[in-house]
Amino acid sequence: MKRGKKYKESAKLVDRSVLYDAADAIALVKKSAPAKFDETVELHIRTGCDGRHAEQQVRGAVVLPNGTGKSVRVLVFAKGDRVEQALAAGADFAGGEELVPRIQNEGWLDFDVVVATPDMMGVVGRLGRILGPKGLMPNPKAGTVTMDVTNAVKEIKAGKIEYRLDKSNIIHVPVGKVSFTEEQLGENFQTIIDAINKARPSALKGQYLRSVTLSSTMGPGVKLNVTKLQG
């Protein structure tokens, strides 16, 4: 992979032979972010799980104390009063069956998170082929299938993020923006690590967190000392 001049300059700041403490890694990621825009600080956790086994799946959600720095567009599938409740709580879009053809036929996907009440999951299920591959299907474990649409929308707007294993058994999550203070990023980081440690599958034998790397969107990866992060 060909790297640009800015990336190469940033990479010189990172000692690849060192496993950094979280605070040092955060400071380094902020310092080594090469882009002119406000990059996202990303956390990549390689786990010892085998996601092909249901009992070794890791999935959940957590509200970051300092938010993500990104405005999130929320779509809520609900009926009756709950449509109004969702909109009052800050949902960008809310409705029922009438939204299905917009997504199916018009390719409308101007939203980042989908919330649904349990009684709407039959309707949302029709959109599985479209929403599933994009990671947009509501899920009870992520708190996006719920009757309490008010709380769900407020938490998402406040900085709730979802974490889950990808096909390589790695978890990728945003920690915040490069423009955040080191303290804000540190608090968000610790909140994520605590949640992921708590989500360790009881069926897993051996090491849970294999490697933990922080980076900015365009910057080099900074490896962390995993032994200090294990729950």
Helices and strands as residue ranges (DSSP letters): H 5-11, H 22-32, E 40-47, G 54-56, E 59-63, E 74-77, H 81-89, E 93-95, H 99-106, E 113-116, G 118-120, H 121-125, H 128-131, G 140-142, H 149-158, E 160-164, E 170-177, H 182-198, E 209-216, E 222-223, G 226-228
